[in-house]
Amino acid sequence: MMCFVAGMLLASVNIPCGAQEFKAYAGSKVDEKASREASAAAPGKQSEVYTTSDALDKVYTFYKGLYKEFTMRSTGPRLPSGQQVKWYFFILDGGTTLADSKSWMKIQRPYVGGADGQDIRDVTIIQTVHTK
């Protein structure tokens, strides 16, 4: 009987799973098309893409206070125009790298999308990535 009671108590306790809940940046909006494209480009991953006109540095400062930053060894690519794509990555779960994380995010400016990479917009994106 004691084991049953102990089991019921444990079952009723909300045990954290290790992943932090994603907090959307104030004023950002989900971009459904970009979300579909990002998810389709990475089989086994589910992405949600948000956009904001706010500066990348402002969005970075917001997320740096919430999540563990993962530093990439390389910078973002250069566009044909010569503009540098800037990005930052954050891990939302207990992973130590993006490869072993099941929940992470990227912020980037400018947005580069479309199947051919020709949809370039001067906005900051916030992309969440979750392993299905």
Phi and psi in radians as a Rosetta constraint file:
Dihedral C 1 N 2 CA 2 C 2 CIRCULARHARMONIC -1.105 0.35
Dihedral N 2 CA 2 C 2 N 3 CIRCULARHARMONIC -0.661 0.35
Dihedral C 2 N 3 CA 3 C 3 CIRCULARHARMONIC -1.122 0.35
Dihedral N 3 CA 3 C 3 N 4 CIRCULARHARMONIC -0.679 0.35
Dihedral C 3 N 4 CA 4 C 4 CIRCULARHARMONIC -1.112 0.35
Dihedral N 4 CA 4 C 4 N 5 CIRCULARHARMONIC -0.802 0.35
Dihedral C 4 N 5 CA 5 C 5 CIRCULARHARMONIC -1.105 0.35
Dihedral N 5 CA 5 C 5 N 6 CIRCULARHARMONIC -0.775 0.35
Dihedral C 5 N 6 CA 6 C 6 CIRCULARHARMONIC -1.082 0.35
Dihedral N 6 CA 6 C 6 N 7 CIRCULARHARMONIC -0.702 0.35
Dihedral C 6 N 7 CA 7 C 7 CIRCULARHARMONIC -1.118 0.35
Dihedral N 7 CA 7 C 7 N 8 CIRCULARHARMONIC -0.721 0.35
Dihedral C 7 N 8 CA 8 C 8 CIRCULARHARMONIC -1.131 0.35
Dihedral N 8 CA 8 C 8 N 9 CIRCULARHARMONIC -0.706 0.35
Dihedral C 8 N 9 CA 9 C 9 CIRCULARHARMONIC -1.106 0.35
Dihedral N 9 CA 9 C 9 N 10 CIRCULARHARMONIC -0.772 0.35
Dihedral C 9 N 10 CA 10 C 10 CIRCULARHARMONIC -1.117 0.35
Dihedral N 10 CA 10 C 10 N 11 CIRCULARHARMONIC -0.667 0.35
Dihedral C 10 N 11 CA 11 C 11 CIRCULARHARMONIC -1.158 0.35
Dihedral N 11 CA 11 C 11 N 12 CIRCULARHARMONIC -0.497 0.35
Dihedral C 11 N 12 CA 12 C 12 CIRCULARHARMONIC -1.512 0.35
Dihedral N 12 CA 12 C 12 N 13 CIRCULARHARMONIC -0.156 0.35
Dihedral C 12 N 13 CA 13 C 13 CIRCULARHARMONIC -1.489 0.35
Dihedral N 13 CA 13 C 13 N 14 CIRCULARHARMONIC 2.364 0.35
Dihedral C 13 N 14 CA 14 C 14 CIRCULARHARMONIC -1.474 0.35
Dihedral N 14 CA 14 C 14 N 15 CIRCULARHARMONIC 1.804 0.35
Dihedral C 14 N 15 CA 15 C 15 CIRCULARHARMONIC -1.626 0.35
Dihedral N 15 CA 15 C 15 N 16 CIRCULARHARMONIC 2.197 0.35
Dihedral C 15 N 16 CA 16 C 16 CIRCULARHARMONIC -1.115 0.35
Dihedral N 16 CA 16 C 16 N 17 CIRCULARHARMONIC 2.512 0.35
Dihedral C 16 N 17 CA 17 C 17 CIRCULARHARMONIC -1.666 0.35
Dihedral N 17 CA 17 C 17 N 18 CIRCULARHARMONIC 0.022 0.35
Dihedral C 17 N 18 CA 18 C 18 CIRCULARHARMONIC 1.752 0.35
Dihedral N 18 CA 18 C 18 N 19 CIRCULARHARMONIC -0.472 0.35
Dihedral C 18 N 19 CA 19 C 19 CIRCULARHARMONIC -1.560 0.35
Dihedral N 19 CA 19 C 19 N 20 CIRCULARHARMONIC 2.401 0.35
Dihedral C 19 N 20 CA 20 C 20 CIRCULARHARMONIC -1.432 0.35
Dihedral N 20 CA 20 C 20 N 21 CIRCULARHARMONIC 2.581 0.35
Dihedral C 20 N 21 CA 21 C 21 CIRCULARHARMONIC -1.281 0.35
Dihedral N 21 CA 21 C 21 N 22 CIRCULARHARMONIC 2.382 0.35
Dihedral C 21 N 22 CA 22 C 22 CIRCULARHARMONIC -1.259 0.35
Dihedral N 22 CA 22 C 22 N 23 CIRCULARHARMONIC 2.367 0.35
Dihedral C 22 N 23 CA 23 C 23 CIRCULARHARMONIC -1.968 0.35
Dihedral N 23 CA 23 C 23 N 24 CIRCULARHARMONIC 2.059 0.35
Dihedral C 23 N 24 CA 24 C 24 CIRCULARHARMONIC -1.218 0.35
Dihedral N 24 CA 24 C 24 N 25 CIRCULARHARMONIC 2.457 0.35
Dihedral C 24 N 25 CA 25 C 25 CIRCULARHARMONIC -1.174 0.35
Dihedral N 25 CA 25 C 25 N 26 CIRCULARHARMONIC 2.339 0.35
Dihedral C 25 N 26 CA 26 C 26 CIRCULARHARMONIC -0.975 0.35
Dihedral N 26 CA 26 C 26 N 27 CIRCULARHARMONIC 2.230 0.35
Dihedral C 26 N 27 CA 27 C 27 CIRCULARHARMONIC 1.517 0.35
Dihedral N 27 CA 27 C 27 N 28 CIRCULARHARMONIC -0.133 0.35
Dihedral C 27 N 28 CA 28 C 28 CIRCULARHARMONIC -1.327 0.35
Dihedral N 28 CA 28 C 28 N 29 CIRCULARHARMONIC 2.699 0.35
Dihedral C 28 N 29 CA 29 C 29 CIRCULARHARMONIC -2.241 0.35
Dihedral N 29 CA 29 C 29 N 30 CIRCULARHARMONIC 2.477 0.35
Dihedral C 29 N 30 CA 30 C 30 CIRCULARHARMONIC -1.181 0.35
Dihedral N 30 CA 30 C 30 N 31 CIRCULARHARMONIC 2.320 0.35
Dihedral C 30 N 31 CA 31 C 31 CIRCULARHARMONIC -1.820 0.35
Dihedral N 31 CA 31 C 31 N 32 CIRCULARHARMONIC 1.758 0.35
Dihedral C 31 N 32 CA 32 C 32 CIRCULARHARMONIC -1.064 0.35
Dihedral N 32 CA 32 C 32 N 33 CIRCULARHARMONIC -0.757 0.35
Dihedral C 32 N 33 CA 33 C 33 CIRCULARHARMONIC -1.111 0.35
Dihedral N 33 CA 33 C 33 N 34 CIRCULARHARMONIC -0.825 0.35
Dihedral C 33 N 34 CA 34 C 34 CIRCULARHARMONIC -1.123 0.35
Dihedral N 34 CA 34 C 34 N 35 CIRCULARHARMONIC -0.628 0.35
Dihedral C 34 N 35 CA 35 C 35 CIRCULARHARMONIC -1.115 0.35
Dihedral N 35 CA 35 C 35 N 36 CIRCULARHARMONIC -0.791 0.35
Dihedral C 35 N 36 CA 36 C 36 CIRCULARHARMONIC -1.086 0.35
Dihedral N 36 CA 36 C 36 N 37 CIRCULARHARMONIC -0.786 0.35
Dihedral C 36 N 37 CA 37 C 37 CIRCULARHARMONIC -1.104 0.35
Dihedral N 37 CA 37 C 37 N 38 CIRCULARHARMONIC -0.755 0.35
Dihedral C 37 N 38 CA 38 C 38 CIRCULARHARMONIC -1.145 0.35
Dihedral N 38 CA 38 C 38 N 39 CIRCULARHARMONIC -0.701 0.35
Dihedral C 38 N 39 CA 39 C 39 CIRCULARHARMONIC -1.161 0.35
Dihedral N 39 CA 39 C 39 N 40 CIRCULARHARMONIC -0.721 0.35
Dihedral C 39 N 40 CA 40 C 40 CIRCULARHARMONIC -1.173 0.35
Dihedral N 40 CA 40 C 40 N 41 CIRCULARHARMONIC -0.535 0.35
Dihedral C 40 N 41 CA 41 C 41 CIRCULARHARMONIC -1.309 0.35
Dihedral N 41 CA 41 C 41 N 42 CIRCULARHARMONIC -0.267 0.35
Dihedral C 41 N 42 CA 42 C 42 CIRCULARHARMONIC -2.293 0.35
Dihedral N 42 CA 42 C 42 N 43 CIRCULARHARMONIC 1.502 0.35
Dihedral C 42 N 43 CA 43 C 43 CIRCULARHARMONIC -0.960 0.35
Dihedral N 43 CA 43 C 43 N 44 CIRCULARHARMONIC 2.397 0.35
Dihedral C 43 N 44 CA 44 C 44 CIRCULARHARMONIC 1.520 0.35
Dihedral N 44 CA 44 C 44 N 45 CIRCULARHARMONIC -0.046 0.35
Dihedral C 44 N 45 CA 45 C 45 CIRCULARHARMONIC -2.080 0.35
Dihedral N 45 CA 45 C 45 N 46 CIRCULARHARMONIC 2.572 0.35
Dihedral C 45 N 46 CA 46 C 46 CIRCULARHARMONIC -2.042 0.35
Dihedral N 46 CA 46 C 46 N 47 CIRCULARHARMONIC 2.132 0.35
Dihedral C 46 N 47 CA 47 C 47 CIRCULARHARMONIC -2.005 0.35
Dihedral N 47 CA 47 C 47 N 48 CIRCULARHARMONIC 2.617 0.35
Dihedral C 47 N 48 CA 48 C 48 CIRCULARHARMONIC -2.288 0.35
Dihedral N 48 CA 48 C 48 N 49 CIRCULARHARMONIC 2.252 0.35
Dihedral C 48 N 49 CA 49 C 49 CIRCULARHARMONIC -2.008 0.35
Dihedral N 49 CA 49 C 49 N 50 CIRCULARHARMONIC 2.233 0.35
Dihedral C 49 N 50 CA 50 C 50 CIRCULARHARMONIC -1.973 0.35
Dihedral N 50 CA 50 C 50 N 51 CIRCULARHARMONIC 2.624 0.35
Dihedral C 50 N 51 CA 51 C 51 CIRCULARHARMONIC -2.203 0.35
Dihedral N 51 CA 51 C 51 N 52 CIRCULARHARMONIC 2.641 0.35
Dihedral C 51 N 52 CA 52 C 52 CIRCULARHARMONIC -2.605 0.35
Dihedral N 52 CA 52 C 52 N 53 CIRCULARHARMONIC 2.633 0.35
Dihedral C 52 N 53 CA 53 C 53 CIRCULARHARMONIC -1.469 0.35
Dihedral N 53 CA 53 C 53 N 54 CIRCULARHARMONIC -0.130 0.35
Dihedral C 53 N 54 CA 54 C 54 CIRCULARHARMONIC -1.115 0.35
Dihedral N 54 CA 54 C 54 N 55 CIRCULARHARMONIC 2.652 0.35
Dihedral C 54 N 55 CA 55 C 55 CIRCULARHARMONIC -1.068 0.35
Dihedral N 55 CA 55 C 55 N 56 CIRCULARHARMONIC 2.571 0.35
Dihedral C 55 N 56 CA 56 C 56 CIRCULARHARMONIC -0.978 0.35
Dihedral N 56 CA 56 C 56 N 57 CIRCULARHARMONIC -0.752 0.35
Dihedral C 56 N 57 CA 57 C 57 CIRCULARHARMONIC -1.060 0.35
Dihedral N 57 CA 57 C 57 N 58 CIRCULARHARMONIC -0.650 0.35
Dihedral C 57 N 58 CA 58 C 58 CIRCULARHARMONIC -1.181 0.35
Dihedral N 58 CA 58 C 58 N 59 CIRCULARHARMONIC -0.742 0.35
Dihedral C 58 N 59 CA 59 C 59 CIRCULARHARMONIC -1.184 0.35
Dihedral N 59 CA 59 C 59 N 60 CIRCULARHARMONIC -0.726 0.35
Dihedral C 59 N 60 CA 60 C 60 CIRCULARHARMONIC -1.021 0.35
Dihedral N 60 CA 60 C 60 N 61 CIRCULARHARMONIC -0.811 0.35
Dihedral C 60 N 61 CA 61 C 61 CIRCULARHARMONIC -1.049 0.35
Dihedral N 61 CA 61 C 61 N 62 CIRCULARHARMONIC -0.705 0.35
Dihedral C 61 N 62 CA 62 C 62 CIRCULARHARMONIC -1.056 0.35
Dihedral N 62 CA 62 C 62 N 63 CIRCULARHARMONIC -0.878 0.35
Dihedral C 62 N 63 CA 63 C 63 CIRCULARHARMONIC -1.328 0.35
Dihedral N 63 CA 63 C 63 N 64 CIRCULARHARMONIC -0.485 0.35
Dihedral C 63 N 64 CA 64 C 64 CIRCULARHARMONIC -1.084 0.35
Dihedral N 64 CA 64 C 64 N 65 CIRCULARHARMONIC -0.522 0.35
Dihedral C 64 N 65 CA 65 C 65 CIRCULARHARMONIC -1.375 0.35
Dihedral N 65 CA 65 C 65 N 66 CIRCULARHARMONIC -0.170 0.35
Dihedral C 65 N 66 CA 66 C 66 CIRCULARHARMONIC -1.893 0.35
Dihedral N 66 CA 66 C 66 N 67 CIRCULARHARMONIC -0.644 0.35
Dihedral C 66 N 67 CA 67 C 67 CIRCULARHARMONIC -2.272 0.35
Dihedral N 67 CA 67 C 67 N 68 CIRCULARHARMONIC 2.877 0.35
Dihedral C 67 N 68 CA 68 C 68 CIRCULARHARMONIC -1.374 0.35
Dihedral N 68 CA 68 C 68 N 69 CIRCULARHARMONIC 2.120 0.35
Dihedral C 68 N 69 CA 69 C 69 CIRCULARHARMONIC -1.367 0.35
Dihedral N 69 CA 69 C 69 N 70 CIRCULARHARMONIC 2.457 0.35
Dihedral C 69 N 70 CA 70 C 70 CIRCULARHARMONIC -1.968 0.35
Dihedral N 70 CA 70 C 70 N 71 CIRCULARHARMONIC 2.090 0.35
Dihedral C 70 N 71 CA 71 C 71 CIRCULARHARMONIC -1.578 0.35
Dihedral N 71 CA 71 C 71 N 72 CIRCULARHARMONIC 2.160 0.35
Dihedral C 71 N 72 CA 72 C 72 CIRCULARHARMONIC -1.393 0.35
Dihedral N 72 CA 72 C 72 N 73 CIRCULARHARMONIC 2.580 0.35
Dihedral C 72 N 73 CA 73 C 73 CIRCULARHARMONIC -1.274 0.35
Dihedral N 73 CA 73 C 73 N 74 CIRCULARHARMONIC -0.455 0.35
Dihedral C 73 N 74 CA 74 C 74 CIRCULARHARMONIC -1.984 0.35
Dihedral N 74 CA 74 C 74 N 75 CIRCULARHARMONIC 2.754 0.35
Dihedral C 74 N 75 CA 75 C 75 CIRCULARHARMONIC -1.490 0.35
Dihedral N 75 CA 75 C 75 N 76 CIRCULARHARMONIC 3.002 0.35
Dihedral C 75 N 76 CA 76 C 76 CIRCULARHARMONIC -1.151 0.35
Dihedral N 76 CA 76 C 76 N 77 CIRCULARHARMONIC 2.878 0.35
Dihedral C 76 N 77 CA 77 C 77 CIRCULARHARMONIC -1.255 0.35
Dihedral N 77 CA 77 C 77 N 78 CIRCULARHARMONIC 2.892 0.35
Dihedral C 77 N 78 CA 78 C 78 CIRCULARHARMONIC -1.705 0.35
Dihedral N 78 CA 78 C 78 N 79 CIRCULARHARMONIC 2.428 0.35
Dihedral C 78 N 79 CA 79 C 79 CIRCULARHARMONIC -1.363 0.35
Dihedral N 79 CA 79 C 79 N 80 CIRCULARHARMONIC 2.823 0.35
Dihedral C 79 N 80 CA 80 C 80 CIRCULARHARMONIC -0.937 0.35
Dihedral N 80 CA 80 C 80 N 81 CIRCULARHARMONIC -0.482 0.35
Dihedral C 80 N 81 CA 81 C 81 CIRCULARHARMONIC -1.287 0.35
Dihedral N 81 CA 81 C 81 N 82 CIRCULARHARMONIC -0.208 0.35
Dihedral C 81 N 82 CA 82 C 82 CIRCULARHARMONIC 1.735 0.35
Dihedral N 82 CA 82 C 82 N 83 CIRCULARHARMONIC -0.211 0.35
Dihedral C 82 N 83 CA 83 C 83 CIRCULARHARMONIC -1.149 0.35
Dihedral N 83 CA 83 C 83 N 84 CIRCULARHARMONIC 2.360 0.35
Dihedral C 83 N 84 CA 84 C 84 CIRCULARHARMONIC -1.460 0.35
Dihedral N 84 CA 84 C 84 N 85 CIRCULARHARMONIC 2.245 0.35
Dihedral C 84 N 85 CA 85 C 85 CIRCULARHARMONIC -1.419 0.35
Dihedral N 85 CA 85 C 85 N 86 CIRCULARHARMONIC 2.219 0.35
Dihedral C 85 N 86 CA 86 C 86 CIRCULARHARMONIC -1.895 0.35
Dihedral N 86 CA 86 C 86 N 87 CIRCULARHARMONIC 2.413 0.35
Dihedral C 86 N 87 CA 87 C 87 CIRCULARHARMONIC -2.581 0.35
Dihedral N 87 CA 87 C 87 N 88 CIRCULARHARMONIC 2.740 0.35
Dihedral C 87 N 88 CA 88 C 88 CIRCULARHARMONIC -2.410 0.35
Dihedral N 88 CA 88 C 88 N 89 CIRCULARHARMONIC 2.578 0.35
Dihedral C 88 N 89 CA 89 C 89 CIRCULARHARMONIC -2.145 0.35
Dihedral N 89 CA 89 C 89 N 90 CIRCULARHARMONIC 2.540 0.35
Dihedral C 89 N 90 CA 90 C 90 CIRCULARHARMONIC -2.371 0.35
Dihedral N 90 CA 90 C 90 N 91 CIRCULARHARMONIC 2.432 0.35
Dihedral C 90 N 91 CA 91 C 91 CIRCULARHARMONIC -1.700 0.35
Dihedral N 91 CA 91 C 91 N 92 CIRCULARHARMONIC 2.264 0.35
Dihedral C 91 N 92 CA 92 C 92 CIRCULARHARMONIC -1.729 0.35
Dihedral N 92 CA 92 C 92 N 93 CIRCULARHARMONIC -0.219 0.35
Dihedral C 92 N 93 CA 93 C 93 CIRCULARHARMONIC -2.069 0.35
Dihedral N 93 CA 93 C 93 N 94 CIRCULARHARMONIC -2.808 0.35
Dihedral C 93 N 94 CA 94 C 94 CIRCULARHARMONIC -1.454 0.35
Dihedral N 94 CA 94 C 94 N 95 CIRCULARHARMONIC 0.130 0.35
Dihedral C 94 N 95 CA 95 C 95 CIRCULARHARMONIC -1.100 0.35
Dihedral N 95 CA 95 C 95 N 96 CIRCULARHARMONIC 2.712 0.35
Dihedral C 95 N 96 CA 96 C 96 CIRCULARHARMONIC -1.803 0.35
Dihedral N 96 CA 96 C 96 N 97 CIRCULARHARMONIC -0.346 0.35
Dihedral C 96 N 97 CA 97 C 97 CIRCULARHARMONIC -2.366 0.35
Dihedral N 97 CA 97 C 97 N 98 CIRCULARHARMONIC 2.946 0.35
Dihedral C 97 N 98 CA 98 C 98 CIRCULARHARMONIC -1.167 0.35
Dihedral N 98 CA 98 C 98 N 99 CIRCULARHARMONIC -0.563 0.35
Dihedral C 98 N 99 CA 99 C 99 CIRCULARHARMONIC -1.139 0.35
Dihedral N 99 CA 99 C 99 N 100 CIRCULARHARMONIC -0.615 0.35
Dihedral C 99 N 100 CA 100 C 100 CIRCULARHARMONIC -1.759 0.35
Dihedral N 100 CA 100 C 100 N 101 CIRCULARHARMONIC 0.060 0.35
Dihedral C 100 N 101 CA 101 C 101 CIRCULARHARMONIC -1.554 0.35
Dihedral N 101 CA 101 C 101 N 102 CIRCULARHARMONIC 2.470 0.35
Dihedral C 101 N 102 CA 102 C 102 CIRCULARHARMONIC -1.742 0.35
Dihedral N 102 CA 102 C 102 N 103 CIRCULARHARMONIC -0.079 0.35
Dihedral C 102 N 103 CA 103 C 103 CIRCULARHARMONIC -2.653 0.35
Dihedral N 103 CA 103 C 103 N 104 CIRCULARHARMONIC 1.928 0.35
Dihedral C 103 N 104 CA 104 C 104 CIRCULARHARMONIC -2.552 0.35
Dihedral N 104 CA 104 C 104 N 105 CIRCULARHARMONIC 3.044 0.35
Dihedral C 104 N 105 CA 105 C 105 CIRCULARHARMONIC -2.544 0.35
Dihedral N 105 CA 105 C 105 N 106 CIRCULARHARMONIC 2.799 0.35
Dihedral C 105 N 106 CA 106 C 106 CIRCULARHARMONIC -2.319 0.35
Dihedral N 106 CA 106 C 106 N 107 CIRCULARHARMONIC 2.452 0.35
Dihedral C 106 N 107 CA 107 C 107 CIRCULARHARMONIC -2.016 0.35
Dihedral N 107 CA 107 C 107 N 108 CIRCULARHARMONIC 2.506 0.35
Dihedral C 107 N 108 CA 108 C 108 CIRCULARHARMONIC -2.686 0.35
Dihedral N 108 CA 108 C 108 N 109 CIRCULARHARMONIC 2.612 0.35
Dihedral C 108 N 109 CA 109 C 109 CIRCULARHARMONIC -2.597 0.35
Dihedral N 109 CA 109 C 109 N 110 CIRCULARHARMONIC 2.323 0.35
Dihedral C 109 N 110 CA 110 C 110 CIRCULARHARMONIC -1.355 0.35
Dihedral N 110 CA 110 C 110 N 111 CIRCULARHARMONIC 2.973 0.35
Dihedral C 110 N 111 CA 111 C 111 CIRCULARHARMONIC -1.322 0.35
Dihedral N 111 CA 111 C 111 N 112 CIRCULARHARMONIC 2.337 0.35
Dihedral C 111 N 112 CA 112 C 112 CIRCULARHARMONIC -2.243 0.35
Dihedral N 112 CA 112 C 112 N 113 CIRCULARHARMONIC 2.014 0.35
Dihedral C 112 N 113 CA 113 C 113 CIRCULARHARMONIC -2.530 0.35
Dihedral N 113 CA 113 C 113 N 114 CIRCULARHARMONIC -2.900 0.35
Dihedral C 113 N 114 CA 114 C 114 CIRCULARHARMONIC 1.479 0.35
Dihedral N 114 CA 114 C 114 N 115 CIRCULARHARMONIC 2.730 0.35
Dihedral C 114 N 115 CA 115 C 115 CIRCULARHARMONIC -1.048 0.35
Dihedral N 115 CA 115 C 115 N 116 CIRCULARHARMONIC -0.521 0.35
Dihedral C 115 N 116 CA 116 C 116 CIRCULARHARMONIC -1.813 0.35
Dihedral N 116 CA 116 C 116 N 117 CIRCULARHARMONIC 0.072 0.35
Dihedral C 116 N 117 CA 117 C 117 CIRCULARHARMONIC 1.252 0.35
Dihedral N 117 CA 117 C 117 N 118 CIRCULARHARMONIC 0.277 0.35
Dihedral C 117 N 118 CA 118 C 118 CIRCULARHARMONIC -1.629 0.35
Dihedral N 118 CA 118 C 118 N 119 CIRCULARHARMONIC -0.112 0.35
Dihedral C 118 N 119 CA 119 C 119 CIRCULARHARMONIC -1.509 0.35
Dihedral N 119 CA 119 C 119 N 120 CIRCULARHARMONIC 1.586 0.35
Dihedral C 119 N 120 CA 120 C 120 CIRCULARHARMONIC -1.951 0.35
Dihedral N 120 CA 120 C 120 N 121 CIRCULARHARMONIC 2.151 0.35
Dihedral C 120 N 121 CA 121 C 121 CIRCULARHARMONIC -2.263 0.35
Dihedral N 121 CA 121 C 121 N 122 CIRCULARHARMONIC 2.465 0.35
Dihedral C 121 N 122 CA 122 C 122 CIRCULARHARMONIC -1.462 0.35
Dihedral N 122 CA 122 C 122 N 123 CIRCULARHARMONIC 1.206 0.35
Dihedral C 122 N 123 CA 123 C 123 CIRCULARHARMONIC -2.380 0.35
Dihedral N 123 CA 123 C 123 N 124 CIRCULARHARMONIC 2.809 0.35
Dihedral C 123 N 124 CA 124 C 124 CIRCULARHARMONIC -1.633 0.35
Dihedral N 124 CA 124 C 124 N 125 CIRCULARHARMONIC 2.318 0.35
Dihedral C 124 N 125 CA 125 C 125 CIRCULARHARMONIC -1.910 0.35
Dihedral N 125 CA 125 C 125 N 126 CIRCULARHARMONIC 2.624 0.35
Dihedral C 125 N 126 CA 126 C 126 CIRCULARHARMONIC -2.158 0.35
Dihedral N 126 CA 126 C 126 N 127 CIRCULARHARMONIC 1.982 0.35
Dihedral C 126 N 127 CA 127 C 127 CIRCULARHARMONIC -2.028 0.35
Dihedral N 127 CA 127 C 127 N 128 CIRCULARHARMONIC 2.124 0.35
Dihedral C 127 N 128 CA 128 C 128 CIRCULARHARMONIC -1.673 0.35
Dihedral N 128 CA 128 C 128 N 129 CIRCULARHARMONIC 2.539 0.35
Dihedral C 128 N 129 CA 129 C 129 CIRCULARHARMONIC -2.313 0.35
Dihedral N 129 CA 129 C 129 N 130 CIRCULARHARMONIC 2.187 0.35
Dihedral C 129 N 130 CA 130 C 130 CIRCULARHARMONIC -2.246 0.35
Dihedral N 130 CA 130 C 130 N 131 CIRCULARHARMONIC 2.349 0.35
Dihedral C 130 N 131 CA 131 C 131 CIRCULARHARMONIC -1.291 0.35
Dihedral N 131 CA 131 C 131 N 132 CIRCULARHARMONIC 2.303 0.35
